């Protein structure tokens, strides 16, 4: 299959599936809201309303579905974020968007690499709005900056020596 054929297949897939936009995707204005088949969550619109371009939310919200995810998909998104080590990098809005993608079997549009990593863990298709999407699935750990002890779960202060911890790659594998 040639490059042009692959682009056609990709465009057909995007037309068939709903695009689920996070805040960065809406603000990038690179995704056409005119195509329909676009959705986001109420919490994304709330984030935008708090910003300096609040007038844009009235325009964009009329052109997409505004849907809230259910508790089951939110739990699944949170669990996947814990497993990858991204939970403390994600906001509740980020988790809402991931959960909505899971419910609708949609395509996540975001430039947030932590969101993409969790989406990959859940088998959710994703694409970047402005940036190239991730090409590796990452599992994180936390390493003490003082004694070097590592923790599988998020720990801000090392219980051994009292120094702060930093997030570090535990393992990664190339996406296929």
N, CA, C and O of each residue as an XYZ file, in Angstrom:
704
protein
N       0.850     -1.170      0.000
C       0.000      0.000      0.000
C       0.899      1.237      0.000
O       1.824      1.330      0.807
N       0.633      2.182     -0.896
C       1.433      3.396     -0.986
C       1.042      4.409      0.059
O       0.057      4.225      0.774
N       1.819      5.493      0.154
C       1.565      6.543      1.150
C       0.198      7.182      0.932
O      -0.534      7.412      1.894
N      -0.153      7.471     -0.311
C      -1.452      8.084     -0.598
C      -2.598      7.157     -0.181
O      -3.611      7.617      0.344
N      -2.434      5.839     -0.419
C      -3.456      4.874     -0.008
C      -3.613      4.854      1.501
O      -4.731      4.778      2.010
N      -2.483      4.924      2.229
C      -2.527      4.940      3.697
C      -3.233      6.183      4.204
O      -4.001      6.105      5.163
N      -2.985      7.347      3.572
C      -3.655      8.587      3.974
C      -5.162      8.473      3.757
O      -5.941      8.932      4.592
N      -5.575      7.873      2.655
C      -6.993      7.699      2.371
C      -7.644      6.809      3.418
O      -8.729      7.124      3.907
N      -6.997      5.699      3.771
C      -7.514      4.797      4.795
C      -7.622      5.534      6.124
O      -8.630      5.404      6.818
N      -6.600      6.308      6.490
C      -6.599      7.074      7.745
C      -7.748      8.081      7.746
O      -8.476      8.183      8.734
N      -7.920      8.827      6.651
C      -8.996      9.812      6.576
C     -10.367      9.148      6.671
O     -11.266      9.691      7.312
N     -10.544      7.980      6.043
C     -11.801      7.254      6.136
C     -12.081      6.809      7.567
O     -13.216      6.883      8.037
N     -11.038      6.347      8.257
C     -11.180      5.924      9.652
C     -11.593      7.103     10.517
O     -12.476      6.977     11.365
N     -10.953      8.253     10.303
C     -11.264      9.442     11.094
C     -12.702      9.881     10.836
O     -13.388     10.301     11.768
N     -13.171      9.794      9.594
C     -14.543     10.193      9.284
C     -15.558      9.263      9.956
O     -16.651      9.704     10.313
N     -15.219      8.009     10.130
C     -16.142      7.045     10.706
C     -16.188      7.131     12.229
O     -17.244      6.915     12.825
N     -15.078      7.438     12.857
C     -15.013      7.494     14.310
C     -15.134      8.938     14.791
O     -14.771      9.882     14.088
N     -15.645      9.077     15.987
C     -15.770     10.400     16.589
C     -14.405     10.848     17.116
O     -13.705     10.081     17.776
N     -14.039     12.087     16.819
C     -12.816     12.671     17.368
C     -13.157     13.273     18.724
O     -14.096     14.062     18.835
N     -12.404     12.910     19.749
C     -12.603     13.427     21.098
C     -11.459     14.401     21.371
O     -10.294     14.004     21.401
N     -11.794     15.674     21.568
C     -10.787     16.718     21.691
C     -10.526     17.099     23.140
O     -11.452     17.243     23.939
N      -9.243     17.258     23.464
C      -8.903     17.838     24.764
C      -8.735     19.341     24.554
O      -8.924     19.844     23.446
N      -8.383     20.046     25.606
C      -8.263     21.503     25.542
C      -7.238     21.936     24.504
O      -7.498     22.859     23.732
N      -6.077     21.285     24.471
C      -5.031     21.688     23.521
C      -5.484     21.517     22.078
O      -5.117     22.317     21.218
N      -6.269     20.492     21.802
C      -6.751     20.252     20.440
C      -7.728     21.343     20.002
O      -7.691     21.793     18.857
N      -8.599     21.763     20.915
C      -9.546     22.830     20.579
C      -8.796     24.136     20.365
O      -9.059     24.856     19.402
N      -7.865     24.442     21.257
C      -7.135     25.707     21.155
C      -6.202     25.754     19.952
O      -5.898     26.834     19.447
N      -5.751     24.604     19.493
C      -4.849     24.577     18.340
C      -5.571     25.008     17.068
O      -4.951     25.515     16.133
N      -6.881     24.803     17.039
C      -7.725     25.109     15.882
C      -7.291     24.365     14.625
O      -7.582     24.799     13.510
N      -6.599     23.252     14.803
C      -6.157     22.451     13.662
C      -7.169     21.364     13.292
O      -7.076     20.755     12.226
N      -8.125     21.131     14.176
C      -9.159     20.139     13.901
C     -10.402     20.895     13.450
O     -10.878     21.794     14.144
N     -10.921     20.528     12.293
C     -12.107     21.193     11.767
C     -13.339     20.755     12.546
O     -13.692     19.576     12.572
N     -13.980     21.720     13.175
C     -15.210     21.428     13.904
C     -16.391     21.334     12.946
O     -17.465     20.863     13.319
N     -16.192     21.777     11.727
C     -17.244     21.777     10.718
C     -17.568     20.356     10.244
O     -18.660     20.116      9.729
N     -16.644     19.422     10.409
C     -16.872     18.063      9.902
C     -17.902     17.301     10.719
O     -18.309     16.205     10.333
N     -18.329     17.870     11.848
C     -19.237     17.132     12.721
C     -18.433     16.028     13.389
O     -17.204     16.094     13.403
N     -19.072     15.042     13.926
C     -18.398     13.874     14.481
C     -17.262     14.234     15.444
O     -16.254     13.532     15.520
N     -17.440     15.332     16.176
C     -16.437     15.812     17.129
C     -17.117     15.961     18.485
O     -18.265     16.397     18.568
N     -16.398     15.594     19.547
C     -16.956     15.702     20.895
C     -15.874     16.124     21.878
O     -14.679     16.004     21.606
N     -16.313     16.611     23.006
C     -15.432     16.892     24.132
C     -16.262     16.768     25.403
O     -17.438     16.404     25.357
N     -15.644     17.071     26.528
C     -16.331     16.951     27.818
C     -16.673     18.340     28.367
O     -16.055     19.329     27.973
N     -17.643     18.418     29.264
C     -17.953     19.707     29.895
C     -16.741     20.295     30.624
O     -16.571     21.514     30.660
N     -15.905     19.439     31.200
C     -14.743     19.943     31.945
C     -13.716     20.602     31.025
O     -13.010     21.514     31.456
N     -13.616     20.159     29.758
C     -12.723     20.826     28.803
C     -13.222     22.242     28.546
O     -12.440     23.193     28.550
N     -14.524     22.379     28.323
C     -15.071     23.723     28.091
C     -14.887     24.617     29.316
O     -14.646     25.817     29.183
N     -15.002     24.028     30.509
C     -14.762     24.798     31.734
C     -13.325     25.312     31.779
O     -13.087     26.457     32.164
N     -12.361     24.468     31.385
C     -10.958     24.906     31.355
C     -10.773     26.084     30.403
O     -10.064     27.039     30.717
N     -11.408     26.009     29.254
C     -11.267     27.085     28.269
C     -11.934     28.361     28.775
O     -11.401     29.457     28.596
N     -13.095     28.219     29.404
C     -13.805     29.395     29.936
C     -12.972     30.129     30.980
O     -13.105     31.342     31.139
N     -12.116     29.404     31.688
C     -11.263     30.025     32.695
C     -10.094     30.775     32.061
O      -9.468     31.618     32.705
N      -9.806     30.469     30.812
C      -8.685     31.089     30.108
C      -9.075     32.427     29.488
O     -10.162     32.951     29.731
N      -8.165     32.963     28.686
C      -8.352     34.289     28.094
C      -9.203     34.277     26.824
O      -9.551     35.340     26.310
N      -9.538     33.108     26.317
C     -10.311     33.068     25.075
C     -11.697     32.473     25.312
O     -12.170     31.649     24.530
N     -12.326     32.889     26.371
C     -13.630     32.351     26.756
C     -14.665     32.508     25.646
O     -15.555     31.667     25.520
N     -14.570     33.551     24.849
C     -15.568     33.767     23.794
C     -15.538     32.647     22.756
O     -16.530     32.418     22.065
N     -14.406     31.947     22.642
C     -14.284     30.856     21.663
C     -15.144     29.659     22.052
O     -15.565     28.900     21.178
N     -15.414     29.472     23.335
C     -16.180     28.301     23.770
C     -17.608     28.334     23.258
O     -18.164     27.285     22.933
N     -18.211     29.496     23.179
C     -19.567     29.581     22.649
C     -19.607     29.127     21.205
O     -20.531     28.419     20.804
N     -18.635     29.516     20.433
C     -18.555     29.136     19.019
C     -18.305     27.654     18.866
O     -18.994     26.987     18.094
N     -17.338     27.130     19.585
C     -16.964     25.736     19.392
C     -17.969     24.768     20.014
O     -18.188     23.683     19.476
N     -18.572     25.137     21.119
C     -19.475     24.198     21.779
C     -20.740     23.960     20.959
O     -21.389     22.926     21.118
N     -21.098     24.891     20.094
C     -22.253     24.688     19.221
C     -21.947     23.718     18.090
O     -22.864     23.228     17.431
N     -20.674     23.438     17.858
C     -20.270     22.643     16.707
C     -19.789     21.247     17.076
O     -19.264     20.529     16.225
N     -19.964     20.855     18.335
C     -19.529     19.526     18.757
C     -20.442     19.016     19.858
O     -21.166     19.781     20.496
N     -20.392     17.717     20.064
C     -21.142     17.110     21.157
C     -20.389     17.342     22.464
O     -19.169     17.187     22.524
N     -21.119     17.709     23.494
C     -20.532     17.882     24.825
C     -21.098     16.752     25.681
O     -22.285     16.732     26.008
N     -20.217     15.808     26.037
C     -20.651     14.592     26.727
C     -19.792     14.332     27.957
O     -18.580     14.545     27.940
N     -20.429     13.872     29.012
C     -19.706     13.505     30.233
C     -19.545     11.983     30.269
O     -20.488     11.253     29.963
N     -18.362     11.506     30.640
C     -18.150     10.055     30.708
C     -18.814      9.461     31.949
O     -19.090     10.162     32.923
N     -19.062      8.162     31.890
C     -19.643      7.451     33.028
C     -18.585      7.034     34.037
O     -17.386      7.098     33.767
N     -19.048      6.609     35.196
C     -18.146      6.235     36.292
C     -17.262      5.048     35.942
O     -16.090      5.011     36.317
N     -17.820      4.078     35.224
C     -17.057      2.873     34.891
C     -15.840      3.201     34.019
O     -14.738      2.707     34.260
N     -16.055      4.032     33.015
C     -14.936      4.384     32.134
C     -13.937      5.302     32.856
O     -12.737      5.246     32.591
N     -14.434      6.140     33.763
C     -13.520      6.972     34.564
C     -12.626      6.099     35.445
O     -11.432      6.364     35.584
N     -13.208      5.065     36.032
C     -12.419      4.133     36.853
C     -11.366      3.430     36.007
O     -10.230      3.255     36.447
N     -11.736      3.027     34.797
C     -10.792      2.345     33.905
C      -9.654      3.285     33.496
O      -8.498      2.869     33.429
N      -9.980      4.545     33.226
C      -8.954      5.529     32.854
C      -8.000      5.770     34.015
O      -6.784      5.821     33.827
N      -8.550      5.918     35.212
C      -7.729      6.135     36.408
C      -6.815      4.944     36.664
O      -5.638      5.119     36.980
N      -7.349      3.740     36.530
C      -6.557      2.529     36.757
C      -5.404      2.439     35.758
O      -4.276      2.122     36.137
N      -5.682      2.714     34.490
C      -4.627      2.679     33.469
C      -3.564      3.736     33.750
O      -2.374      3.487     33.553
N      -3.986      4.920     34.210
C      -3.040      5.988     34.535
C      -2.157      5.601     35.717
O      -0.976      5.946     35.755
N      -2.730      4.888     36.676
C      -1.934      4.386     37.803
C      -0.908      3.369     37.314
O       0.246      3.387     37.740
N      -1.337      2.481     36.415
C      -0.452      1.428     35.916
C       0.732      1.989     35.120
O       1.841      1.460     35.196
N       0.493      3.053     34.365
C       1.587      3.634     33.577
C       2.442      4.585     34.411
O       3.569      4.903     34.031
N       1.910      5.040     35.548
C       2.629      6.013     36.372
C       2.337      7.447     35.967
O       3.056      8.359     36.374
N       1.294      7.663     35.171
C       0.950      8.998     34.689
C      -0.128      9.691     35.511
O      -0.434     10.856     35.257
N      -0.707      9.008     36.485
C      -1.858      9.557     37.199
C      -1.601     10.957     37.758
O      -2.460     11.833     37.656
N      -0.432     11.168     38.342
C      -0.160     12.459     38.975
C       0.216     13.543     37.968
O       0.421     14.698     38.342
N       0.307     13.173     36.694
C       0.555     14.144     35.630
C      -0.753     14.592     34.982
O      -0.772     15.570     34.235
N      -1.839     13.889     35.263
C      -3.113     14.149     34.607
C      -4.087     14.873     35.526
O      -4.141     14.624     36.730
N      -4.850     15.771     34.926
C      -5.904     16.466     35.670
C      -7.189     15.637     35.588
O      -7.267     14.669     34.831
N      -8.175     16.021     36.364
C      -9.465     15.327     36.283
C     -10.085     15.531     34.900
O     -10.793     14.654     34.404
N      -9.826     16.672     34.283
C     -10.307     16.921     32.915
C      -9.661     15.948     31.936
O     -10.335     15.405     31.061
N      -8.360     15.728     32.080
C      -7.657     14.766     31.219
C      -8.274     13.376     31.344
O      -8.490     12.690     30.344
N      -8.552     12.970     32.572
C      -9.160     11.657     32.802
C     -10.564     11.585     32.208
O     -10.965     10.544     31.687
N     -11.316     12.694     32.285
C     -12.644     12.745     31.660
C     -12.554     12.480     30.159
O     -13.334     11.702     29.610
N     -11.603     13.129     29.504
C     -11.453     13.005     28.047
C     -11.057     11.573     27.673
O     -11.611     10.999     26.735
N     -10.107     11.004     28.399
C      -9.689      9.620     28.132
C     -10.869      8.671     28.326
O     -11.089      7.772     27.514
N     -11.625      8.875     29.404
C     -12.775      8.017     29.692
C     -13.835      8.135     28.594
O     -14.436      7.132     28.207
N     -14.067      9.341     28.093
C     -15.044      9.519     27.024
C     -14.592      8.799     25.753
O     -15.410      8.190     25.064
N     -13.307      8.864     25.442
C     -12.770      8.122     24.291
C     -13.023      6.631     24.443
O     -13.403      5.950     23.490
N     -12.811      6.142     25.634
C     -13.012      4.720     25.909
C     -14.478      4.337     25.688
O     -14.767      3.315     25.064
N     -15.396      5.152     26.196
C     -16.829      4.880     26.058
C     -17.295      4.904     24.611
O     -18.075      4.052     24.188
N     -16.812      5.884     23.855
C     -17.300      6.079     22.489
C     -16.465      5.361     21.443
O     -16.783      5.398     20.254
N     -15.389      4.702     21.889
C     -14.450      4.093     20.954
C     -13.987      5.139     19.934
O     -13.908      4.880     18.733
N     -13.685      6.327     20.462
C     -13.293      7.446     19.618
C     -11.796      7.557     19.462
O     -11.033      6.744     19.985
N     -11.392      8.574     18.734
C      -9.978      8.868     18.527
C      -9.638     10.087     19.383
O     -10.238     11.150     19.217
N      -8.695      9.940     20.280
C      -8.258     11.027     21.144
C      -7.361     11.973     20.365
O      -6.397     11.546     19.730
N      -7.682     13.261     20.416
C      -6.842     14.273     19.783
C      -6.266     15.145     20.887
O      -6.981     15.923     21.519
N      -4.955     15.006     21.113
C      -4.274     15.731     22.187
C      -2.785     15.824     21.907
O      -2.216     14.977     21.219
N      -2.165     16.854     22.442
C      -0.709     16.973     22.392
C      -0.080     16.592     23.730
O       1.133     16.710     23.902
N      -0.891     16.141     24.667
C      -0.435     15.757     25.998
C       0.090     14.324     25.946
O      -0.676     13.384     25.735
N       1.395     14.161     26.138
C       2.013     12.847     26.022
C       1.574     11.889     27.130
O       1.506     10.681     26.902
N       1.277     12.396     28.312
C       0.790     11.527     29.389
C      -0.583     10.965     29.017
O      -0.858      9.789     29.257
N      -1.446     11.801     28.430
C      -2.759     11.327     27.987
C      -2.608     10.282     26.889
O      -3.315      9.274     26.883
N      -1.689     10.521     25.962
C      -1.455      9.574     24.877
C      -0.939      8.242     25.429
O      -1.326      7.176     24.950
N      -0.080      8.306     26.420
C       0.476      7.099     27.017
C      -0.622      6.251     27.665
O      -0.648      5.031     27.505
N      -1.517      6.902     28.389
C      -2.627      6.186     29.030
C      -3.590      5.655     27.965
O      -4.080      4.531     28.073
N      -3.858      6.460     26.945
C      -4.734      6.016     25.852
C      -4.164      4.763     25.194
O      -4.900      3.824     24.892
N      -2.869      4.753     24.975
C      -2.220      3.596     24.365
C      -2.408      2.362     25.237
O      -2.673      1.273     24.729
N      -2.273      2.532     26.535
C      -2.457      1.427     27.485
C      -3.860      0.841     27.384
O      -4.051     -0.364     27.549
N      -4.856      1.714     27.108
C      -6.251      1.288     27.023
C      -6.651      0.846     25.612
O      -7.788      0.432     25.385
N      -5.715      0.935     24.674
C      -6.027      0.554     23.296
C      -6.831      1.597     22.544
O      -7.492      1.280     21.555
N      -6.781      2.845     23.006
C      -7.498      3.947     22.363
C      -6.613      4.531     21.266
O      -5.433      4.799     21.492
N      -7.175      4.725     20.092
C      -6.427      5.400     19.020
C      -6.241      6.865     19.409
O      -7.104      7.452     20.060
N      -5.111      7.452     19.008
C      -4.892      8.871     19.293
C      -4.050      9.502     18.203
O      -3.364      8.825     17.437
N      -4.127     10.823     18.160
C      -3.314     11.601     17.238
C      -3.022     12.943     17.882
O      -3.763     13.395     18.755
N      -1.942     13.579     17.451
C      -1.592     14.888     17.970
C      -2.377     15.975     17.258
O      -2.786     15.808     16.109
N      -2.584     17.085     17.947
C      -3.230     18.239     17.324
C      -2.167     19.069     16.609
O      -2.329     19.419     15.441
N      -1.093     19.378     17.305
C       0.013     20.168     16.756
C       1.317     19.374     16.726
O       2.140     19.557     15.829
N       1.499     18.506     17.695
C       2.757     17.787     17.862
C       2.653     16.352     17.364
O       1.564     15.787     17.268
N       3.789     15.786     17.054
C       3.852     14.382     16.654
C       3.461     13.524     17.862
O       3.916     13.785     18.975
N       2.619     12.499     17.651
C       2.225     11.654     18.786
C       3.382     10.781     19.274
O       4.378     10.596     18.574
N       3.231     10.254     20.475
C       4.270      9.397     21.054
C       4.453      8.140     20.216
O       3.520      7.675     19.562
N       5.658      7.600     20.244
C       5.918      6.363     19.505
C       6.349      5.236     20.434
O       6.756      4.167     19.978
N       6.256      5.480     21.756
C       6.618      4.474     22.752
C       5.616      4.488     23.890
O       5.101      5.540     24.266
N       5.347      3.318     24.431
C       4.546      3.195     25.646
C       5.519      3.219     26.814
O       6.479      2.450     26.848
N       5.267      4.105     27.768
C       6.206      4.313     28.877
C       5.559      3.938     30.196
O       4.390      4.241     30.438
N       6.331      3.274     31.047
C       5.950      3.035     32.441
C       6.926      3.834     33.287
O       8.138      3.773     33.081
N       6.393      4.576     34.232
C       7.202      5.474     35.047
C       7.449      4.906     36.436
O       6.708      4.054     36.925
N       8.492      5.395     37.045
C       8.773      5.146     38.451
C       9.265      6.466     39.045
O       9.449      7.442     38.318
N       9.475      6.498     40.334
C       9.959      7.701     41.009
C      11.259      7.362     41.717
O      11.349      6.368     42.438
N      12.269      8.205     41.502
C      13.596      7.960     42.059
C      13.954      9.120     43.002
O      13.793     10.294     42.666
N      14.437      8.754     44.173
C      14.859      9.747     45.154
C      16.110     10.458     44.651
O      17.051      9.821     44.177
N      16.112     11.784     44.759
C      17.278     12.566     44.316
C      18.409     12.508     45.336
O      19.533     12.913     45.042
N      18.112     12.003     46.543
C      19.146     11.892     47.568
C      19.790     10.518     47.603
O      20.973     10.371     47.296
N      19.012      9.515     47.977
C      19.576      8.175     48.175
C      19.427      7.264     46.951
O      20.038      6.196     46.904
N      18.633      7.667     45.975
C      18.492      6.880     44.750
C      17.457      5.767     44.827
O      17.269      5.041     43.851
N      16.779      5.615     45.965
C      15.749      4.566     46.085
C      14.645      4.826     45.061
O      14.262      5.971     44.816
N      14.141      3.744     44.468
C      13.071      3.878     43.483
C      11.745      3.385     44.056
O      11.699      2.494     44.905
N      10.677      3.992     43.565
C       9.319      3.671     44.001
C       8.461      3.466     42.761
O       8.548      4.236     41.805
N       7.628      2.419     42.778
C       6.753      2.135     41.640
C       5.556      3.083     41.608
O       5.026      3.379     40.536
N       5.128      3.560     42.777
C       4.001      4.485     42.876
C       4.516      5.887     43.166
O       5.655      6.068     43.598
N       3.660      6.879     42.922
C       4.042      8.278     43.126
C       4.363      8.556     44.592
O       3.542      8.319     45.478
N       5.551      9.054     44.825
C       6.011      9.470     46.148
C       6.737     10.797     45.938
O       7.669     10.872     45.138
N       6.312     11.854     46.656
C       6.958     13.156     46.479
C       8.223     13.282     47.326
O       9.239     13.808     46.872
N       8.146     12.796     48.552
C       9.269     12.887     49.481
C       9.693     11.471     49.873
O       8.860     10.659     50.278
N      10.959     11.185     49.754
C      11.483      9.860     50.068
C      11.321      9.574     51.565
O      11.780     10.358     52.396
N      10.672      8.458     51.915
C      10.510      8.112     53.323
C      11.821      7.629     53.964
O      11.910      7.531     55.188
N      12.834      7.330     53.145
C      14.111      6.854     53.658
C      15.003      8.019     54.085
O      15.552      8.020     55.187
N      15.142      9.022     53.190
C      16.086     10.102     53.494
C      15.478     11.501     53.494
O      16.139     12.456     53.901
N      14.228     11.638     53.046
C      13.565     12.941     53.100
C      13.777     13.839     51.890
O      13.270     14.960     51.870
N      14.504     13.384     50.891
C      14.698     14.192     49.676
C      13.491     14.054     48.751
O      12.680     13.138     48.889
N      13.394     14.986     47.806
C      12.331     14.894     46.806
C      12.632     13.786     45.809
O      13.780     13.379     45.627
N      11.567     13.307     45.168
C      11.748     12.308     44.120
C      11.484     12.955     42.763
O      10.831     13.994     42.664
N      12.004     12.315     41.728
C      11.759     12.746     40.355
C      11.204     11.566     39.581
O      11.543     10.412     39.841
N      10.352     11.879     38.634
C       9.797     10.835     37.775
C      10.864     10.391     36.782
O      11.560     11.219     36.194
N      10.990      9.082     36.601
C      11.984      8.514     35.692
C      11.371      7.329     34.954
O      10.468      6.669     35.469
N      11.858      7.067     33.765
C      11.354      5.943     32.973
C      11.733      4.631     33.647
O      12.904      4.385     33.935
N      10.723      3.785     33.896
C      10.967      2.444     34.425
C      11.193      1.487     33.260
O      12.127      0.685     33.276
N      10.331      1.578     32.250
C      10.475      0.744     31.056
C       9.694      1.385     29.918
O       8.799      2.199     30.146
N      10.037      1.016     28.708
C       9.283      1.476     27.550
C       9.361      0.438     26.458
O      10.281     -0.379     26.405
N       8.367      0.493     25.583
C       8.410     -0.372     24.408
C       7.879      0.438     23.218
O       6.979      1.268     23.351
N       8.450      0.172     22.099
C       8.096      0.854     20.870
C       6.662      0.506     20.495
O       6.272     -0.661     20.533
N       5.870      1.528     20.130
C       4.491      1.292     19.678
C       4.523      0.697     18.275
O       5.436      0.961     17.492
N       3.536     -0.090     17.981
C       3.488     -0.709     16.645
C       2.467     -0.058     15.768
O       2.299     -0.457     14.615
